[in-house]
């Protein structure tokens, strides 16, 4: 009975420790800050789900990043980072921010970390699209240090191009002749819908603007997906235009299709614009864009089969294997049992990549049923839980059953018989001990006699 109590106590301690670990891991994942995609705040022309982009005008770039979630003391530290050779005036822009009740443009109130930043633009800035990383450091509600990075891209269209980029210098008999040239840039790219589901079509519209001082001719805009899971819905992958005057813009639209088996995440596309000036000189501009493909999560797992009967007071282990059958990574994967009369430690499998699987052992200890009847049929669920990249939790359950029987305890007659057998074994053991002691005594006596006789013979000589 003492051994059984020690087993039960150790199992309960193990289960509680594993539960605490699982709770901490799930809490760390679910407590990350997320962007408020559906609310329009001051300084924003569109919500994030409707295509918010930072703006740049009048010598400054304006960024708005609303973050939802809780942190320790409701405080975060924001560190904007960007390339020193970009269009921004370089400096230290790090600041601390508190979560506050903020009024949106529709006059509703929201508890939010509203990151607002105005970056001064350099007078020598060049046109183009530039990323700014907002590195957010904080302690989560469990006191653990967390760092997240949110990247926003702003397009500069009022920059001044260098003279050697806007002109060609040629020499002749009468001296040097400066020929002004066109300069085409890709200031924006619109993806509709902004988030593409696997296996669905989508459209990309590229804006091409002439910011140079001369007209561009024979313009060709092409788009090239950089992996096999994003393809064109039609044969044409290029758009042509005969003429683009200074300060004018055209749009090139492309219809594409994502594969059913495209891995969830960002997929790169390369845009290329080739053109000529009035003298037939050729130029090429490039731009890179990303399309986000979303995939539904899908898992499979081996059904746990318990023995038809299990004895109360016993413990055992059983393997559990979870398969990621989808094309999106799943996180914080766990397997737990909820069966009356069985204590089971939660098996934590962690992160499973697409088309991969992980196997773990789940430990169980059999107690007794709750209620009046301590033994008999019992049933419950095996629960597999996991999260997608957006932090949404999913659960898959399967029914399992078994029968708990009484522990194999001896009857009174068996106890008496066992006691008699024990006494007989003790008696036999004592007989063998006595025999061995007698043999030892005889051996000692014989040795003494031999030694004495040998000594006497030596003296006689």
N, C-alpha and C positions, 0 to 999 in steps of 0.2 A: 504493500500500500504506500509506503514511503517513496519507493521508486516511482510509482505511478504519479504521485503528487509532484515529485521533482520534474517528471517529464511534462506534466500539464503546465506547471509554472514556467518552465523554460520555453515551452511553445507559445504561451501567452505573451511572454516578454519579447520573443522574436517577432510575433505578429504585430504587436504594438510598435516596435521599432521600425518595422517595414512600413507600416501605415504612416508613421510620422515622416519617414523619408519620402514616401509617395506624395504626401500632402505638401511637403516643402517643394518638391520638384514641380508638381502641378501648379502650385502657387507662383513659383518663379516664372513659369512660362506664361500663365494667364495674367500676371500683373505687369506685363510690358506696356509701355505707352503706345497708343495708336492715334493715327490722324483722324480728326473729326471730318469725315468726308461729306457730310450732308448739311452742314450749317454754313451760312454766309456771314462772315465777320467784316468789320470795317477794314477797308483797304483791299477787298477782294471783289473782282468782277463776276467770278463764278465760284461755285463750290468745287471741292476737289473731285467729286464724282461727276461733275459736269465740265471738267477740264481746266481747273485753275492753273494759271501760269503766272509767275512773277512779272512785274512790269518794269520798264526802263524808260525814263524820260526826264527832261530838265536836269540832266547831270546826276541822276541817282537811280539806283535799282531798288525796288520795294519788294520785300519778301514777307509773307504771312504764313505761319505754320501753327495751326491749332492742334494741341495734343491733349488727348483724353487719358485718364488713369489716375492712380494714387501713388504717392511716394512718401517716404518718411519725412515728416514735417512739411509735406506738400511743397517741396522746393526742388528745383533742378538747376544745373549749370549748363549753359549753352555756349559752345565754342564754334563759331562759323569759321570754316577753312576754305581756301581757294588758292589757285596758283598765283604766285607773285607776278608772273608776266601776263596776267589777264587784264581785263578792262577796269578792275576796281582799284581804288586807292588803298594801298596796303597798310595794314595796321592791326592792332590787337582789339578784337571786337567781342571778347568773352564777357558774359554777364550771367548773373543769377536771376532766376524768375520764380515767382510764387504762383500757385494755383489760386485763381480768383473767380468770383461770379462775374461773367462778362456778358454784356448785352449784344446779341446778334442784330443783323440788319432788319430782321422781322420782329424785333423788340422782345424776343424770348431770352431768358437768362440761362447760361450754361456755366458749369464749373469746368474750367479749362486752363491749361498752360498756353497762353496766347503769345507765341513767339513772333515778334514784329521787329524787322530790321531794315534800315535804310543804308545802303552801301553807296558811298560817293564814287562816281565814275571818273576815271582818269581822262584828262583832256586829249591824250594821245591814244585813246581806245580804238580798237578795230572792230568792225562788225563781225557778228557770229553768235553762236550759242555757247554759253559758258555754265559749267556746273558749280554750285556752292554746297558744300557738305555742312550740315548742322549736326555736330557731335553733341549728344545730350548725355550728361553724367548725372547719376542720382543714386540714392539708396532706396531700395524697394521697401515695402511695409514690413518685411522680415529683417531689415537692416543690412541686406546684402548689396554690395556695389554692383551697379548695372551701367552699361554704356550702350547707347543706340545711336545710329547714324541715319539721318534723313537727308536725301539729296534733292535739291531743287535746281532747275535749269532756267536761265533767263536769256532772252535773245536781245542783242544789241543791234539796232538798225540805224542809229544816228552817228556812228563812229566815223572818224576821219581816216581815210586810207592814206598810206604813205605815198609820196610822189613817185617812188620807184615801182610801186605796185599799180599805179593808175596811169602810168605813161611808159612809153618805149623811147629810148634815146638812141638815135642813129646819127652817124657822121657822114658828111659828104664834102664835096669840094667847097661849098660856101660856109662850112662850119657844122655845128650840131643842130639837129632838128628834133624837137620833142613832139611825140605823137601821143595824144591822149587815148586811153583805151577803156573799154567797158569792164566792169567788175560785177559779177553775179554772185549772190549769196543765197543761202537757203535759211531764211529767218525762222521758219516754223514748219511743223509737220503735224497734221491732224489725223488721228486714228479713230475710226468710227466702226464699232463701239470701242471705247477706250480700253476695255478689258475684253479679251476674246476668249470664248470657250472653245475647248478642243473640238475639232471637227466642224467648226462654223466659219462662214465667210466674213471678211471684214474689208474695209476700204481705207486707203492711205492717201491723203491729199497733201502734196508738197507745194509750198509757196516759194517761188523763185523771183528774186528782186534784183534789178540792175541799180547798184549804188555807185556806179562809175560815171564818167563824164562823156562817154560815147555810147552809141547804140551797139547792141549785140545782134549778130546774125547767125542763122543756121543753128539754132539752139536745140540740143537733144538732152532730155532729162530721163535717166534710167534708174531703176530700183533693183537691187540684188539682195534677196534673202541670203543669210549666211549659214543656214542649215537646211536640211532636206525636209523638215517638218512644217515649213512655211513656204507655200508655192503660189504661183499666179493662177487665178481662176480663168484666165484667157491667154491667148498666145502672145499678145502685145505686152512687152515689159518696158517700153520706152514711149515718151511723148515728145513730139517735135513742134517747134515754133520758128517762123521765118525771121521775126524781128522783135526786139525788146528795147525800147527807148530808155534813156536815163530816167531814174526814179519811177519807172513802171514795174509792175509785177504780173506774173502769170501763175496759174495753178495747174499742177499736173496730178491727175487722179489715177490710182491703180487699185484694181480689185484682186484681193488675195484670199487664200484659204489656208486654215491651220489643219494639220493632220489630227486624226482621231487619237493617235498615239504620241502626240507632241508632249514632251515633258513640261510640266507646269513651271512657269517662271518667265524671265525676259528672254526674247529672241531678237538677235541683232539683224538690222537691215542697213545696207549701204546705198546711199543715194549719190548719183554722179551727174553733174551737169557739164556738158561740153559745148563750146560756142566759139565764134570767130568775131574779130573786129572787121571794120570796113576794108582793111588791107589784106584780109585772109589769114592773119595770125590766129592760131588756135590756142584755147585756154581750157582748163579743166578745174572744176570745184567738186569737193566731196562733202558729204554730211552723213552722220551715223544716227540711227534712230532705233528705239527698242519698242517691241510690242509685247505686252504681257498676256501670256496664255494661261487660262485657268482650267484646271481639271478637277472633276469630282473625286473624292477619296473613295477607295474601295479596298476592303481587306477580306481575307479568308483565313480560316484557322482550323486546326484539327479538333474535332469534338472530343472532349474529355470523357472517357468511359470508365466509370467506377466499377469495382467488382460487384457482383450481385449481392453479396453479403460481406459486411465488414464488422469486425469485432470491436466493441467499445474498449477504449484504452490503448488502442494501437495507433501507430503513426507510420506514414509512408510518403514517398515522393512520386510525382507523375509529371512527365514532360508535356509542355505546351508549346506549339509552334504557331506563330502568326505570320501570314504572308501579306505583303503589300501588292495587291493585284492591280492597282491603278497606276496612274502616271503622275501622281503628285506625292511629295514626301509627307509622311505622317509622323507626328511627334507625340512624346509622352505616352507611349503605348503601354498599357497595363492589362493584366489578366487577374481577375478575382473570382472567388467562389462565394455564393450566398446560399448555403445549404444548412438546414437545421440539424444540429448534432455533429457538424464538422467544422473545426477551426482550420482555416487555410491562410497561409501567408500570401500576400499579393505579389505576383511575379511582375517585375518591372522590366520591360523590354526596350525602352528608350525610343530612339529615332530609327525609322525604317525607310530607306530610300525606295523609289519606285522599282517594282519587279524584284524586290529582295525579301528575305525572310529572316527571322530570328527565333531561336528556340531557347527556352528556359525551363528549369524544374520548379514545380509548385509543390510546396510542402504542406501536408495535411495531418491533422490529429483528430481522431474520432473520440467524441465525448458521449453524450446521451441526448435524447430528444427533450425538448422543452415540453412542459405540460405534465399530465398524469402518467401517460405511458412513456417510459424512458427508452423503450426499444421498439423497433418496427420499421415500417416503410417511411422513407423520407425523400424529399425532392427539393429542387431549387434551380438556380441559374449559374451558369458560367458567364461572366460579363467581361467582354473585351472593350476597353475604352481607349480613345485616342483623340488627337487634335489635328486640325488642318493648319495651313500657314497663317490663316486669319485669326487663329485662336478659338475657333468654334469646336466644341466638344461633340463627339459621336460615341454611341454605345451600341454594340451588337451583343445579343444574349441568346443562349441556347439552354434548353431544359436538360437537367441530368437528375438521376434518381438512383437509389440503392436501398439496402435494408441493413439497419444497425442491429446486431445481436448482442446478447449478454456476454460479458467476458467469461472465459472458460474457467470457473471456480470449482474446486473439488467438493463432493458431498461429505457428510460426516463419516460414512463408512470408508470412503477413499482417504479421508484425513487420518483415521485410525490405522488403516493399512499402511499409509505412508509413514506414520510414526513408528509402526512396528518394523518396517523395512529400514528405517533410519537407525533404530536400536540395534537391529541385526548387523547392519553395516558397521556401527560403532563397536559392537562386540567382536566382529571379525577383525576389525582394525586393531582393537586392543590385544587380541590373540596373536596376531602377527607381530605386534610390537613386543609382547612378552617373549615370543619365540626368538626374535632377533636379539633381545637383551640376554636371554639364556645362552644363545650361541656365542655372543660376545664374551660372556663371563667364562664359558668353557674354554674359549680360545685364549683368554688371558691366563687361566690356570695352567693350561698345557704349556704355554710359553714360559711361565715361571718354573714349571717342573723341568723343562728342557734346559733352561738356563742354569738352574741349580745343579743338575746332573753334570753338565758340561764344566762348570766351575770346579766340582769335586774331582773330576778326572784330571784337570789341570794341576790341582794341588798334589794328587797322588804321584804324578810324574816328577 
